[in-house]
Amino acid sequence: MLTGTSGLDYQAIKQRQHAVWASGDYAVIGTTLQIVGENLCEAVDLRAGSRVLDVAAGNGNATLAAARRFADVTSTDYVSEWLEQGRLRAAAERLPVAFQEADVEALPFADGSYDVVLSTFGVMFAPNQEQAAAELARVVVPGGRIGLANWTPGGFIGRLLKLVAQYATPVPGLKPSTRWGTAEGLQALFAGHALQLQARNFMFRYRSPEHWLEVFEACYGPTHKVLASLAPERQQALAQEILELLRGANQSGDASLVVPGEYLEVVVTTKAA
């Protein structure tokens, strides 16, 4: 599927990305990010009874946060295994949530179906960024809000993704996902809409740098997939570079790990009809 003038086969890219994100066990990491979803619901001033769509929801951090505030929530992702994890979490808390498999670049919802659209570290990884942004704006009501949490290029995860990409096969012409973590990128993606941006930090708290690497190698798709694909010597080289990155960013002052992961908290208010 060719889109626009880029010449990129977005369908092939998405299939490749799906294989990456479906690998490992993201839910182990996803649950640690719950506070981001809670903060995002406050940032958009979410009201009880609002119709909310969580896009690229993963295992449901923003989904659960919105449902706890008595919103009417639909949780979507293109990885069905993650939606099942979200279902289990919602059931455990007795939260009524609708779950539906969906591609953020072609959302199966009518124009203006939702009052609020949310995405935490999800939509930013869609390969066709302009199409994904247009879909978010399309399904929200005029004057509605889009709340996003996106890793910044200069933050810890942004630097990690850049490092890991040096060991992977690049896709020529594909815009970096961390473009969503910049004011310039967001202004281009949501031209004509009002933006509020707030830099925040999520604190990664692990037993040690080695513990962080153990968890992310096993569970986080990008690091899991790339490390598994490398020959032993390259695998060791990447692991050492990641450990150096962790040690350099560590603020714990002891043997444990406390690393700030900068992200951009985004509130888009769509233009009125």
Sine and cosine of phi, psi and omega as CSV:
sin_phi,cos_phi,sin_psi,cos_psi,sin_omega,cos_omega
0.00,0.00,0.94,-0.33,0.05,-1.00
-1.00,-0.02,0.67,-0.74,-0.06,-1.00
-0.79,-0.61,0.75,-0.66,0.04,-1.00
0.88,0.47,-0.56,-0.83,-0.05,-1.00
-0.96,-0.27,0.14,0.99,-0.08,-1.00
-0.95,0.32,-0.46,0.89,-0.06,-1.00
0.97,0.23,0.08,1.00,0.00,-1.00
-0.99,0.14,0.65,-0.76,0.09,-1.00
-1.00,0.03,1.00,0.01,-0.11,-0.99
-0.91,0.41,-0.54,0.84,0.00,-1.00
-0.90,0.43,-0.68,0.73,0.03,-1.00
-0.91,0.42,-0.64,0.77,0.02,-1.00
-0.90,0.44,-0.68,0.73,0.00,-1.00
-0.90,0.43,-0.61,0.79,0.04,-1.00
-0.90,0.44,-0.64,0.77,0.04,-1.00
-0.91,0.41,-0.70,0.71,0.02,-1.00
-0.90,0.44,-0.63,0.78,0.01,-1.00
-0.85,0.53,-0.68,0.74,0.01,-1.00
-0.90,0.44,-0.59,0.81,0.02,-1.00
-0.92,0.39,-0.78,0.62,-0.09,-1.00
-0.95,0.32,-0.48,0.88,0.01,-1.00
-0.97,0.23,-0.24,0.97,0.03,-1.00
-0.98,0.20,0.29,-0.96,-0.02,-1.00
0.94,0.33,-0.46,-0.89,-0.01,-1.00
-0.57,-0.82,0.98,0.20,-0.13,-0.99
-0.86,0.52,-0.49,0.87,-0.05,-1.00
-0.84,0.55,-0.52,0.85,0.02,-1.00
-0.87,0.50,-0.65,0.76,0.02,-1.00
-0.99,0.11,-0.64,0.77,-0.08,-1.00
-0.83,0.56,-0.65,0.76,-0.03,-1.00
-0.90,0.43,-0.45,0.89,0.02,-1.00
-0.94,0.33,-0.30,0.95,-0.06,-1.00
-1.00,-0.06,0.19,0.98,-0.12,-0.99
-0.81,0.58,-0.61,0.79,-0.05,-1.00
-0.86,0.50,-0.47,0.88,0.00,-1.00
-0.91,0.42,-0.68,0.73,0.04,-1.00
-0.90,0.44,-0.64,0.77,0.03,-1.00
-0.89,0.46,-0.74,0.67,0.01,-1.00
-0.89,0.45,-0.59,0.81,-0.03,-1.00
-0.92,0.39,-0.62,0.78,0.04,-1.00
-0.89,0.45,-0.58,0.82,0.07,-1.00
-0.94,0.33,-0.62,0.78,-0.03,-1.00
-0.88,0.47,-0.61,0.80,0.01,-1.00
-1.00,0.05,0.05,1.00,-0.01,-1.00
0.81,0.59,0.80,0.60,-0.08,-1.00
-0.90,0.44,0.71,-0.71,-0.02,-1.00
-0.94,-0.35,0.58,-0.81,0.08,-1.00
-0.84,0.54,0.66,-0.75,-0.01,-1.00
1.00,0.02,-0.13,0.99,0.03,-1.00
-0.92,0.39,0.57,-0.82,0.12,-0.99
-1.00,0.08,0.89,-0.46,-0.13,-0.99
-0.85,-0.53,0.70,-0.71,0.10,-0.99
-0.90,-0.43,0.84,-0.55,0.11,-0.99
-0.98,-0.17,0.89,-0.46,-0.11,-0.99
-0.97,-0.24,0.67,-0.74,-0.09,-1.00
0.76,0.64,0.80,0.60,-0.24,-0.97
-0.96,0.27,-0.24,0.97,-0.08,-1.00
0.86,0.51,-0.70,-0.71,0.00,-1.00
-1.00,-0.06,0.30,0.95,0.32,-0.95
0.99,-0.15,0.51,0.86,-0.01,-1.00
-0.89,0.46,-0.80,0.60,0.02,-1.00
-0.93,0.36,-0.56,0.83,0.05,-1.00
-0.83,0.56,-0.80,0.60,-0.03,-1.00
-0.92,0.40,-0.64,0.77,0.01,-1.00
-0.87,0.49,-0.68,0.73,0.01,-1.00
-0.94,0.35,-0.65,0.76,0.00,-1.00
-0.91,0.41,-0.55,0.83,0.06,-1.00
-0.91,0.42,-0.36,0.93,0.03,-1.00
-0.99,-0.12,0.29,0.96,0.10,-0.99
0.90,0.43,0.53,0.85,0.14,-0.99
-1.00,0.09,0.30,-0.95,0.06,-1.00
-1.00,-0.09,0.98,-0.19,-0.26,-0.97
-0.95,-0.31,0.70,-0.71,0.21,-0.98
-0.91,-0.42,0.82,-0.57,-0.05,-1.00
-0.95,-0.31,0.80,-0.60,-0.07,-1.00
-0.76,-0.65,0.51,-0.86,0.14,-0.99
-0.31,-0.95,0.30,-0.95,0.05,-1.00
-0.99,-0.13,0.04,1.00,0.11,-0.99
-0.96,-0.28,0.96,-0.27,-0.12,-0.99
-0.89,0.45,-0.52,0.86,-0.01,-1.00
-0.89,0.45,-0.57,0.82,0.01,-1.00
-0.94,0.34,-0.62,0.78,0.04,-1.00
-0.88,0.47,-0.60,0.80,0.04,-1.00
-0.90,0.44,-0.62,0.78,0.07,-1.00
-0.89,0.46,-0.65,0.76,0.04,-1.00
-0.90,0.44,-0.64,0.77,0.04,-1.00
-0.85,0.52,-0.69,0.72,-0.02,-1.00
-0.90,0.44,-0.66,0.75,0.01,-1.00
-0.91,0.41,-0.70,0.71,0.00,-1.00
-0.89,0.45,-0.66,0.75,0.00,-1.00
-0.90,0.44,-0.63,0.77,-0.01,-1.00
-0.89,0.47,-0.53,0.85,0.01,-1.00
-0.99,-0.14,0.06,1.00,0.00,-1.00
0.83,0.56,0.71,0.70,0.01,-1.00
-0.97,-0.23,0.80,-0.60,0.02,-1.00
-0.98,0.21,0.93,-0.36,-0.02,-1.00
-0.70,-0.71,0.66,-0.75,0.13,-0.99
-1.00,-0.05,0.70,-0.71,0.00,-1.00
-0.89,-0.46,0.69,-0.73,-0.02,-1.00
-0.50,-0.87,0.78,-0.63,0.08,-1.00
-0.93,0.36,0.76,-0.65,-0.06,-1.00
-0.35,-0.94,0.52,-0.85,0.06,-1.00
-0.99,-0.11,0.81,-0.58,-0.05,-1.00
-0.87,0.49,-0.39,0.92,0.00,-1.00
-1.00,0.10,-0.09,1.00,0.03,-1.00
-0.47,-0.88,0.92,0.39,-0.08,-1.00
-0.92,0.38,0.75,-0.67,-0.08,-1.00
-1.00,0.09,0.75,0.66,-0.04,-1.00
-0.74,-0.67,0.50,-0.87,-0.02,-1.00
-0.95,0.32,0.34,-0.94,0.06,-1.00
-0.82,0.57,0.66,-0.75,0.09,-1.00
0.90,0.43,0.50,0.87,-0.04,-1.00
-0.98,0.22,-0.33,0.94,-0.15,-0.99
-0.76,-0.65,0.51,-0.86,0.09,-1.00
-0.99,0.16,-0.56,0.83,-0.06,-1.00
-0.65,-0.76,0.68,-0.73,0.14,-0.99
-0.87,-0.49,0.71,-0.71,-0.03,-1.00
-0.83,-0.56,0.46,-0.89,0.17,-0.99
-0.33,-0.94,0.83,-0.55,0.04,-1.00
-0.94,-0.35,0.94,-0.34,0.04,-1.00
0.81,0.58,0.60,0.80,-0.05,-1.00
-0.85,-0.53,-0.93,0.36,-0.08,-1.00
-0.86,0.51,-0.43,0.90,-0.03,-1.00
-0.88,0.48,-0.33,0.95,-0.02,-1.00
-1.00,-0.07,0.02,1.00,0.07,-1.00
-0.91,0.41,0.73,-0.68,-0.07,-1.00
-0.93,0.37,-0.63,0.78,0.01,-1.00
-1.00,-0.04,1.00,0.05,-0.18,-0.98
-0.91,0.42,-0.67,0.74,-0.01,-1.00
-0.89,0.46,-0.66,0.75,0.01,-1.00
-0.92,0.40,-0.65,0.76,0.01,-1.00
-0.89,0.45,-0.71,0.71,0.02,-1.00
-0.89,0.46,-0.65,0.76,0.01,-1.00
-0.90,0.45,-0.61,0.79,0.02,-1.00
-0.92,0.39,-0.64,0.77,0.05,-1.00
-0.87,0.50,-0.72,0.69,-0.02,-1.00
-0.93,0.37,-0.52,0.85,-0.05,-1.00
-0.93,0.37,-0.67,0.74,-0.14,-0.99
-1.00,0.09,-0.14,0.99,0.04,-1.00
-1.00,-0.09,0.49,-0.87,-0.02,-1.00
-0.92,0.39,0.46,-0.89,0.13,-0.99
-0.83,0.55,0.75,-0.67,-0.08,-1.00
0.99,0.16,0.07,1.00,0.05,-1.00
-0.99,0.15,-0.03,-1.00,-0.11,-0.99
-0.83,-0.56,0.60,-0.80,0.11,-0.99
-0.89,-0.46,0.86,-0.51,0.01,-1.00
-0.94,-0.35,0.80,-0.60,-0.07,-1.00
-0.76,-0.66,0.54,-0.84,0.21,-0.98
-0.84,-0.54,0.89,-0.46,-0.11,-0.99
-0.76,-0.64,0.75,-0.66,0.07,-1.00
-0.89,0.46,0.64,-0.77,0.03,-1.00
-1.00,0.04,0.42,-0.91,-0.01,-1.00
-0.92,0.40,-0.51,0.86,-0.03,-1.00
-1.00,-0.02,-0.10,1.00,0.02,-1.00
-0.98,0.18,0.03,-1.00,-0.09,-1.00
-0.86,0.51,-0.77,0.63,-0.03,-1.00
-0.92,0.39,-0.59,0.81,0.08,-1.00
-0.86,0.51,-0.69,0.73,0.03,-1.00
-0.93,0.36,-0.59,0.81,0.05,-1.00
-0.89,0.46,-0.73,0.68,-0.01,-1.00
-0.88,0.48,-0.63,0.78,0.04,-1.00
-0.91,0.42,-0.65,0.76,0.02,-1.00
-0.91,0.42,-0.75,0.67,-0.02,-1.00
-0.88,0.47,-0.59,0.81,-0.01,-1.00
-0.89,0.46,-0.42,0.91,0.02,-1.00
-0.93,0.36,-0.30,0.95,0.00,-1.00
-0.97,-0.25,0.03,1.00,-0.03,-1.00
-0.93,-0.38,0.22,-0.98,0.06,-1.00
-0.99,0.17,0.88,-0.48,-0.07,-1.00
-0.97,0.26,0.38,-0.93,0.13,-0.99
-0.96,-0.29,0.96,-0.27,-0.05,-1.00
-0.85,0.52,0.73,-0.68,0.07,-1.00
1.00,0.01,-0.13,0.99,-0.02,-1.00
-0.99,0.15,0.80,-0.60,-0.02,-1.00
-0.95,0.31,0.59,-0.81,-0.02,-1.00
-0.91,0.42,0.62,-0.79,0.00,-1.00
-0.88,0.47,-0.50,0.87,-0.04,-1.00
-0.96,0.28,-0.01,1.00,0.18,-0.98
-0.84,0.55,-0.52,0.85,0.03,-1.00
-0.93,0.36,-0.21,0.98,0.03,-1.00
-0.98,-0.18,0.35,0.94,0.02,-1.00
-0.80,-0.60,0.54,-0.84,0.04,-1.00
-0.88,0.47,-0.66,0.75,-0.04,-1.00
-0.90,0.44,-0.69,0.73,0.01,-1.00
-0.90,0.44,-0.68,0.73,-0.02,-1.00
-0.93,0.36,-0.60,0.80,0.04,-1.00
-0.89,0.45,-0.59,0.81,0.05,-1.00
-0.95,0.31,-0.65,0.76,-0.05,-1.00
-0.95,0.31,-0.53,0.85,-0.07,-1.00
-0.86,-0.52,0.67,0.74,0.02,-1.00
-0.85,0.53,0.72,-0.69,0.00,-1.00
1.00,-0.05,-0.19,0.98,0.03,-1.00
-0.95,-0.32,0.38,-0.93,-0.01,-1.00
-1.00,0.08,0.68,-0.73,-0.04,-1.00
-0.86,-0.50,0.67,-0.74,0.21,-0.98
-0.83,-0.56,0.82,-0.58,-0.08,-1.00
-0.84,-0.55,0.68,-0.73,0.02,-1.00
-0.66,-0.75,0.87,-0.49,0.07,-1.00
-0.96,0.27,0.75,-0.66,0.02,-1.00
-0.73,-0.68,0.23,-0.97,0.11,-0.99
-0.84,-0.54,0.74,-0.67,0.27,-0.96
-0.99,-0.14,0.77,-0.64,-0.05,-1.00
-1.00,-0.04,0.90,-0.43,0.11,-0.99
-0.98,0.19,0.87,-0.49,-0.04,-1.00
-0.86,-0.51,0.94,-0.34,-0.04,-1.00
-0.72,-0.69,0.19,-0.98,-0.07,-1.00
-0.92,0.40,-0.54,0.84,-0.05,-1.00
-0.19,-0.98,0.21,-0.98,0.12,-0.99
-0.83,0.55,-0.63,0.77,0.00,-1.00
-0.90,0.43,-0.62,0.79,0.03,-1.00
-0.90,0.43,-0.69,0.72,0.05,-1.00
-0.84,0.54,-0.74,0.67,-0.03,-1.00
-0.89,0.46,-0.65,0.76,0.03,-1.00
-0.86,0.51,-0.72,0.70,-0.02,-1.00
-0.93,0.37,-0.72,0.69,-0.06,-1.00
-0.95,0.31,-0.52,0.85,0.08,-1.00
-0.91,0.41,-0.59,0.81,-0.03,-1.00
-0.99,0.14,-0.54,0.84,-0.28,-0.96
-0.89,-0.47,-0.50,0.86,-0.12,-0.99
-1.00,-0.03,0.90,-0.44,-0.13,-0.99
-0.70,0.71,-0.83,0.56,-0.05,-1.00
-0.85,0.53,-0.71,0.70,0.01,-1.00
-0.97,0.25,-0.62,0.78,0.01,-1.00
-0.86,0.51,-0.76,0.65,-0.11,-0.99
-0.93,0.37,-0.70,0.72,-0.04,-1.00
-0.93,0.38,-0.74,0.68,-0.01,-1.00
-0.87,0.49,-0.63,0.78,0.00,-1.00
-0.92,0.39,-0.41,0.91,-0.07,-1.00
-1.00,0.06,-0.20,0.98,-0.14,-0.99
-1.00,0.00,0.49,-0.87,0.17,-0.99
-0.91,0.42,0.41,-0.91,-0.11,-0.99
-0.78,0.62,-0.67,0.74,-0.05,-1.00
-0.94,0.35,-0.61,0.79,0.05,-1.00
-0.94,0.33,-0.61,0.79,0.04,-1.00
-0.87,0.49,-0.70,0.71,0.01,-1.00
-0.91,0.41,-0.61,0.79,0.00,-1.00
-0.90,0.44,-0.70,0.71,0.01,-1.00
-0.91,0.41,-0.68,0.73,0.01,-1.00
-0.85,0.52,-0.66,0.75,0.01,-1.00
-0.92,0.39,-0.62,0.78,0.04,-1.00
-0.91,0.42,-0.63,0.78,0.04,-1.00
-0.91,0.42,-0.68,0.73,0.02,-1.00
-0.89,0.46,-0.61,0.79,0.05,-1.00
-0.91,0.42,-0.64,0.77,0.05,-1.00
-0.88,0.48,-0.70,0.71,0.01,-1.00
-0.89,0.46,-0.73,0.68,-0.04,-1.00
-0.90,0.44,-0.60,0.80,0.01,-1.00
-0.93,0.36,-0.47,0.88,-0.03,-1.00
-0.99,-0.10,-0.14,0.99,-0.11,-0.99
-0.92,0.39,0.76,-0.65,-0.01,-1.00
-0.91,-0.40,0.20,0.98,-0.14,-0.99
-0.94,0.34,-0.60,0.80,-0.09,-1.00
0.98,0.21,0.06,1.00,0.06,-1.00
-0.61,-0.79,-0.33,-0.94,-0.09,-1.00
-0.97,0.25,-0.26,0.97,0.00,-1.00
-0.98,0.18,0.00,-1.00,-0.03,-1.00
-0.86,-0.52,0.81,-0.59,0.14,-0.99
-0.71,-0.71,0.97,-0.25,-0.08,-1.00
-0.85,-0.53,0.84,-0.55,0.08,-1.00
-0.96,0.27,0.78,-0.62,0.07,-1.00
-0.94,-0.33,0.97,-0.22,-0.07,-1.00
-0.95,0.33,0.69,-0.72,0.13,-0.99
-0.63,-0.77,0.30,-0.96,0.02,-1.00
-0.97,-0.24,0.86,-0.51,0.09,-1.00
-1.00,0.00,0.85,-0.53,-0.18,-0.98
-0.86,-0.51,0.75,-0.66,0.17,-0.99
-0.85,-0.53,0.91,-0.42,0.05,-1.00
-0.98,-0.22,0.83,-0.55,0.15,-0.99
-0.98,-0.21,0.91,-0.41,-0.11,-0.99
-0.95,0.32,0.49,-0.87,-0.05,-1.00
-0.91,0.41,0.58,-0.81,0.01,-1.00
-0.93,0.37,0.43,-0.90,-0.02,-1.00
-0.91,0.42,0.00,0.00,0.00,0.00
